[in-house]
Amino acid sequence: MSADFTPALVTPQPVPATMKIASEDTDAGFVIINASDFDAATMTEYAAEAAKPAKAK
């Protein structure tokens, strides 16, 4: 092995896209998952506007 060769120890990776899904198991009402793991058949996308209580008139 040549002394001139230095292997790259860390290769930068892009940050995966994330999204919030509704969850009754947390106080916040949602959990964050990788967007690629979202399954519309078993998960509901979290909508912050729908989770806010209606304003009193």
N, C-alpha and C positions, 0 to 999 in steps of 0.2 A: 504494500500500500504506500502510496506517495504521501510525503509530508505536506504537499501543496494542496491536498484535497481536504476541504472542510464540509462535512454534510450539513444540510439544513436541518436543524433540530425542531423548528416550529414553522409550519406553513400556515399563514393566515387563512381562515375559512370565513365565508360569509355568514352572517347571523341569520338563522332561520326565521321566516315570517311566523308571527304568533297571532293568536286571537283569543278572545274571551268567550267561554261557554257558560251558560247558566248552571248553577249548582246550589242545591239546597243544603249541602254539607258544609258550607263556609259562611261566615258572618257577612262577607262582602257580597255574596250572592253569585259569585262567578269563580272560575279557575282559568288559568292561562295555559294553553296547549300550543304545540306547533300546528300551524295552519294545515300542513300536509297530513296531520293525524285526524282532522275533523271528519266526522261521519254524520251526514245529515239525517240518516235513518235512526240514529240513537242519541244524537246531541242537538241542543238548541243553542244558537248563537245568542250571546248576552247582548241585550240592548239597554244601555244606561238610561235612556229616556223612558222606557217602559217600566223600569224598576223604581223610578222616582215617584213618590206619592203626589197625587194631584193637589194643586194649590187651592186653598180655601178662598171663596169669593167674599 
